[in-house]
Amino acid sequence: MKHALDIRQTDEWGKYLASMGWKQFRTARGIGVVVKKMFFGSVIKVQRPQDVVLQDLRDIDEICVKNKGLFIKFEPDFKQDLSIFKTAGYEFSYSPLCPPTTIYIDLTKSEEELWAAVSHSGKYSINRARREGAHVKFFPRPDTEILKKYHAVNVETGKLKKFYVQPFKEQLAKVAAFGDNCVLAAVYDADENMVGGKIFLGGGDMVLYNTGGTTAKGRHQKSGYLLVWETFLYFKKLGYSVMDLEGKDDKRFPLFTGNWGGFSHFKEKFNGETVEFPIPYIKFLSPVMEIMAKATPMGL
């Protein structure tokens, strides 16, 4: 599978984060660094860059000094040489910000190969949804009206499954930042009611499954399986190489992923490649912040 650049390293992701007060910088070699100024300094995060070298870490230190950084949270790529972090004064952090393990779908495979990889029960669910009249529609750069319908589905799912649902304004911010590369994939029942939806963000060779939800009726009809399957074919035709299904449970981080079992089981039905990222790193630039972080149960 192609080693695609993570969506969090794109300029579009930086524009999206800007709506929440973050500012994106880049090292001389192009590594994306985002900074958020607080009352007493700045917090810095670097997420999933490729092929980081010591010079990048020195550049990041300079960005931190200029912005009065308190600490740097670094989440490396799964192919990163990790030895440089100890050399540069980083230590492990057991509080990830990104999903520490995910599933990649290789969209360069043929439709036949992708279908063959789906589990028996997954194929059954896809075919059942079709028999009951479910069908999928795609909305690049979705307008406010269709986003509101999707958000209502997302809120309903969040209440039932007890997970956090992003505010509606953040969905609008994604559309503003990614434009046509922000796509709402929605599944409808036979009566044209939206019973599920997922927001995808594309950049370079990768498309990220970012948020999603399914109503009770949609879950009963197995519409979510049809929705995911159709997204494989849609984004494959658009030329993407990799789809990131955005997270699965990870025994290394039970507090962070402990309640992810249900949707992890769902994603595993498509038999993509499980990708385990390294444990995150942190570098404290403020002694006071380091003392405070180490005094809390979960740290930073």
N, C-alpha and C positions, 0 to 999 in steps of 0.2 A: 504494500500500500504506500502511496506517495506520502512523504513527510510534509504535510501542508502547514502553512503558517496559521497559527491560532488566531481566531477572530479578535481576541483581546489585544493583539498587536497591530491592528489596523487603525488608520486615521479615523474611520467611521466610528469605531468603538470609542476613540478619544472624544469625538464630537458628542456622542451619546452621554458619556460621563460628564462632559462639560455642563450639561443641563442640571447636574446634581452638585456642581461646585468644584469638580476636578479640572485640572489643567494638564494637558499632555505635553511632555518633552521627549526628545530623542537624543540618544548618544551619537557620537560621531559615526558609528557603524549602523545607526538606525534602530537601536533597541528602544521600544516605547516604554516610557516611565510616566506614571500619573501621580500628581501631587494635589493634596487638598489642604488648604490653609485653615488652621484652627485658631482660636484666640491666643493660644500660648505657643504656637509653632505650626509645623506642617507634618502630615503623615504621607508616606510615599509607598506605592506598591508597584511591583513589576511582575507581570503575569504572562507566563508561557512564551518567553522569547526563545528563539533558536540560536544555538552556537554562541553563547555568551563567553567572552574572554575577559581576562583581567583588566584590559583597558576599558571595557564597558563598565566594569564595576568602579573603576576610578572616575569615569565620567559621571556615573550615577552619584558617587560621593560629592562631586562638584555641584551637581544639581541640588543635592540635599543641603549643602552649605549655603548656597544662594537663596534657598527657600526656607531656611531655619528648620530643617527636618528634625523630627524627634526620633523616628525609626524608619527603617526600610523593610517592608515585607516582600519577600521574593519567592515566587512559585515557579520553579524551573520546568522546562520542557522535559519530556520523558527520555530524550536522547542526550541530555546535557551532561558534560563532564562536571561532576560535583566537587572535585578536589579544590577548585578555585575558591569556593565559598569559605572554607576554613582559613585559607591563606588570607582572605580579605576581611576576616573578623566577623563572619556570620556564625550563627548557631541555629539549632533546630527550633522550629515552631510547630506546635501540635494543634494550631487553630487555623485550618485552611480557610481561604476565602473563595477559591474555585473548587468545584468537585474534584477530589483527589484521585478518583478513578472514574473512567468514562468508557463508553463504547463507541468505536468508530465503525462506520459503514463504508466499504470501498465501492464508490459509485463508478469506478472504471470497469467493474465487472459487468457482464451482460445481464439483461433482464432475466434470462434463464438461470444464470448462476446465482443471482440475488434471490430468486424464488426458491431455488433448490436449498438455499441456506435456511429458509424459514422453517421453524419447527412444524411438526404435524398439527399440533393444536393451533398454532398461529395461522396456518393455511386454512384450517377449518373455520376459524373466527373471521378471517377475511371473506371467505366465501359465504358465510352465514350473513354477514353484514350486507353483502351485495344482494342476497336472496330477499332480504327484508327491505330493500329499496334504498339503502344508504348510498350516497354518492358524494364526491369530493369536489370542491371548487377552490381555486387559488386566486389570491388578491395581492399582487405586487403593489407596494405603496398603498396599503389599505386606507380608505377614507375614514373620517370620524364616525360615521353612522355604523359601518360594518365593525369597526373596532369596539364600539360600545356593546354590540351584540356579543362579540367574542369575550369582552371583559365580564359580562354578566355570567357567561358560562364558566369562566375562570374563577369568579368569586363563588359561584355555587359549588364548584369542585373543591375549592380551598376550604370552605366551611365544613364540607363533608369529610374531607381527608385530613383536615387540620394542618394545612401548610400555608405559608405566607404568600399573599397575592400582591404583586406590585401595584402601586397606585396607577390610575388610568393615565395620569400625566406622563408617566415613564414610558408607557406604550406609545404615546404620541411622540415622545422624544426619540424613540427608536426609529420611527418612520421619518422624522425630520433628519436624523443623522444618516440613515442607510438608504433612504429613497426607495428606488425600485428593488434594491437588495434586501429590503425588509418585506417579507412575504407572509401573509396570513393564509394558512391552509385550513379550510373549514369543511367539516363533514355534516351533511344534512340527511334527515330521514325522508321517507317517501312523501311526507306532507310539506317538505321544504322548510322544516324547522332546523335551525342549527343545533346540533347535539354534541359538537366537539370542535375544538380548534387548537392550532399550534402556531406560534410565531417563530419564524426562521430568519436568521440574519446571515447574509452572505458576504464574504470578502476573500479575494484571491481564489484559491482552490478549495476553500473550506466553507461549508454552510453549517451553522449552529442551530440546533433545536433549542430555543431559548426559554419559552414558557408554553404552557398548555393546560387544557382542561377538557373534561367530558361530563355531560349530564348523566343522571341516573338512567334515562332511556338509552342514551348512547352506549353506556357501559353494558346494559342488558343486551343490546343488539350487536355488541362487539365492534362498534363503529370505529373505535380508536385504532384497531388493528388495520382496518382498511385505510384509514387516514395516513398512518405511518407508511404503509406499503406504497400508496400513491405518491407520497412525497419523495420516495427513493427514485421513482421513474421521472417525476417532474424535474427534480434538481439534477438528475443525471443528464437529461436533455438540455439543460441550461449550461452544461459543461463543468460542473463541480466534480472534484475528484473524491472528496471526503465529506461525510456527514458526521458531525459530533452529536451524539444523542444526549450530551450534557448530564453525565453523572450516573453512577450506580453505587450501591452500598460498598463500604470499605471497612474491613475489620480493624484497620489501623486507627480509625477515627470513629469510634462508636458513638460519641456524643454528637458529632457532626452529621453522620449518615445513618444513625441507628434506626430511624423510621423510614428509610428509603427502600425497604424490602419489597413493597408492593409494586412500585413503578420499575424497580430494577428487574423484577421477575418478568414484567411486561416487555421491557426492552430486550431482555435476553432471548426472547422468542424469535428474534430476527438474526441471531447468531453472528453478530458483528465481532470485531476484534476488541477485546478488553485491553484498555491502556491504563496502566498504573503509573501515576506521576510520582516523583520523589517527594519526600516530606518537605514541606516549606521551610524556608530559612528566614531569619530575622537578624537585623543588625541595629543595635541601639546606638543612637547618637546623643541621647540625653540620659545622664546617669539617674536622674530623678524618675524618668519614664521607665527605665530598666528596673528600678527598685519597685515601682508601683505594679508593673506587669508581672514580675515574679512573685509578688505578694498575693495575686489573685489566683483562684483555683485553676482557671483555664489558660491563663497567660494571654499572650498576643500571637 
